[in-house]
């Protein structure tokens, strides 16, 4: 017996299950905390939301495709259902399954030319351009990379050693990383179109003769078991 592992980027093996896993990971990336210790509590709600959401391929939700109706969260008293109603329900459900199979095949034929054309369009980057780089090859302090940011940056391209690789100007804290990246790991950075709406930075507050700044955002955290306050945060100050 030989094990056959599947991945999200090889849909020929088991594309339906792997694509569903990617969708659920997107749910968790948005709603789970940085320590990623609450994803198991969100799993039942994410599963229900996915099964009750309409599919772009079939036009109906997986619940409706399997049961013939959408789940109702309201509680109603039990009602007697005649056998004729049950038989009609089964017949309608069988017709629904046939219709869904036709819609799935139609959607696959419609999306195939678009998917084939995207695989033959390489990205064109220039020196001085700002790009995002994939975070999968960087070491992070968070427990799982799957629920972390997919791209880091933006960083400036400072050189192009080959047609398919670029050198980025990384941060000083990332000096241990090799700055040359393949074009497949980069994404173009879209400039902000609302620059005029940015608010001015606040002035520091003087407390006991020392300037104190407000926190802009929390960028990192770690657990230090040797301190009285075990959970520590790394912050960026406003101003």
BELVEN-V33327 format. One record per pair of residues at least 12 apart in sequence whose C-alpha atoms are under 7 Angstrom apart, sorted by the first residue. I is the first residue (numbers start at 1). J is the second residue. Records with the same first field share a line. If there is no record, write none. Layout:
I->J / J
This chain:
24->46
25->147
27->46
28->147
29->147 / 148
34->142
35->142 / 143
36->143
51->63
57->103 / 104 / 107
58->100 / 103 / 104
65->97
68->93
127->157 / 158 / 159 / 160
128->156 / 157 / 158
129->156 / 157
130->154 / 155 / 156 / 157 / 188 / 189
131->153 / 154 / 155 / 156 / 186 / 187 / 188 / 189
132->151 / 152 / 153 / 154 / 155 / 186 / 187 / 188 / 189
133->151 / 152 / 153 / 185 / 186 / 187
134->150 / 151 / 152 / 185 / 186
135->150 / 151 / 152
141->222
154->189
155->168 / 169 / 170
156->168 / 169
157->169
164->182 / 183
165->180 / 181 / 182 / 183
166->180 / 181 / 182
167->179 / 180 / 181
168->180
201->238 / 239
202->238 / 239
203->239
213->237 / 238 / 239
214->237 / 238
215->235 / 236 / 237 / 238
216->236 / 237 / 238
217->235 / 236
218->233 / 234 / 235 / 236
219->234 / 235
220->233 / 234
221->233 / 234
